[in-house]
Amino acid sequence: MGYDSDEWRQALAARQITPCIPPIPSRKAPVEFDAILYTQRHKVENTFNRLKDWRRIATRYDRCADLFLAAITIAAIILFWCN
């Protein structure tokens, strides 16, 4: 549960960013967070991590942006289909 500090939350608030970081269980003053937003963020992070398992995408073999996007699309389709 990284970045759960008052300073970090104040820095995010100064930039008008809503933090979706769950508080650590041992926190003395509990802080509210949006559990739905956190779940959606977690799904996006997991998708990027699964895409990085493909060596071609992680190291970006393709020099052309169109070919790189095509490789990401194919990988995403296969990952979606296998789930």
Backbone torsions as a table, in degrees:
resi	resn	phi	psi	omega
1	MET	NA	70.9	-173.2
2	GLY	-73.1	156.1	172.7
3	TYR	64.7	32.6	176.8
4	ASP	-97.3	80.6	175.6
5	SER	-138.4	156.3	-179.6
6	ASP	-65.3	-36.2	179.4
7	GLU	-63.9	-41.7	-179.6
8	TRP	-65.4	-42.9	179.7
9	ARG	-65.9	-36.8	177.5
10	GLN	-67.3	-37.5	178.2
11	ALA	-65.3	-39.3	176.9
12	LEU	-67.0	-41.7	179.6
13	ALA	-64.4	-35.0	178.4
14	ALA	-64.6	-28.8	177.6
15	ARG	-92.5	7.6	-179.1
16	GLN	60.5	42.7	177.3
17	ILE	-110.8	130.8	177.4
18	THR	-83.4	116.0	180.0
19	PRO	-72.8	135.7	176.9
20	CYS	-117.2	41.8	-178.1
21	ILE	-97.9	123.5	177.3
22	PRO	-71.7	143.0	179.6
23	PRO	-73.5	151.7	176.6
24	ILE	-70.7	148.4	-175.8
25	PRO	-61.7	-27.3	-177.1
26	SER	-88.3	9.6	-179.5
27	ARG	-68.6	132.3	-176.5
28	LYS	-71.6	-45.8	178.6
29	ALA	-105.2	103.1	-177.5
30	PRO	-61.7	143.5	-179.1
31	VAL	-117.1	138.8	178.2
32	GLU	-77.3	148.0	174.3
33	PHE	-146.7	158.7	-178.7
34	ASP	-87.7	105.1	-176.6
35	ALA	-67.0	-34.3	-180.0
36	ILE	-67.7	-44.3	178.1
37	LEU	-63.4	-39.0	178.6
38	TYR	-64.5	-40.8	178.8
39	THR	-63.8	-43.0	179.1
40	GLN	-65.6	-40.9	178.3
41	ARG	-63.2	-40.2	179.7
42	HIS	-63.9	-39.7	178.4
43	LYS	-64.5	-40.3	179.1
44	VAL	-65.6	-42.9	178.7
45	GLU	-63.2	-40.9	178.2
46	ASN	-64.2	-37.2	177.9
47	THR	-63.5	-44.7	177.5
48	PHE	-62.7	-39.3	179.2
49	ASN	-65.3	-38.0	178.0
50	ARG	-69.9	-34.8	176.7
51	LEU	-67.2	-33.3	-179.8
52	LYS	-70.6	-13.7	175.0
53	ASP	-67.4	-22.4	178.0
54	TRP	-81.3	116.2	-174.2
55	ARG	-60.0	-38.6	-179.1
56	ARG	-60.3	-35.8	-179.0
57	ILE	-82.1	-40.9	-177.1
58	ALA	-64.0	-36.3	-177.6
59	THR	-99.4	-6.1	179.4
60	ARG	51.4	68.7	178.1
61	TYR	-64.5	-37.3	-174.4
62	ASP	-76.5	129.3	178.1
63	ARG	-82.6	-31.0	-178.0
64	CYS	-82.7	132.5	-178.3
65	ALA	-62.5	-34.4	179.5
66	ASP	-65.0	-41.9	178.7
67	LEU	-68.2	-37.2	178.0
68	PHE	-64.7	-44.3	177.5
69	LEU	-63.1	-37.9	177.9
70	ALA	-64.4	-41.0	178.5
71	ALA	-64.2	-41.0	177.5
72	ILE	-64.2	-40.8	-179.9
73	THR	-63.8	-45.5	179.4
74	ILE	-63.3	-44.0	179.3
75	ALA	-62.5	-42.0	179.8
76	ALA	-65.1	-38.9	178.4
77	ILE	-64.7	-43.9	-179.7
78	ILE	-65.8	-42.9	178.8
79	LEU	-62.9	-40.3	179.6
80	PHE	-67.6	-40.2	-177.6
81	TRP	-69.6	-37.2	-178.7
82	CYS	-73.5	-20.9	178.0
83	ASN	-81.5	NA	NA
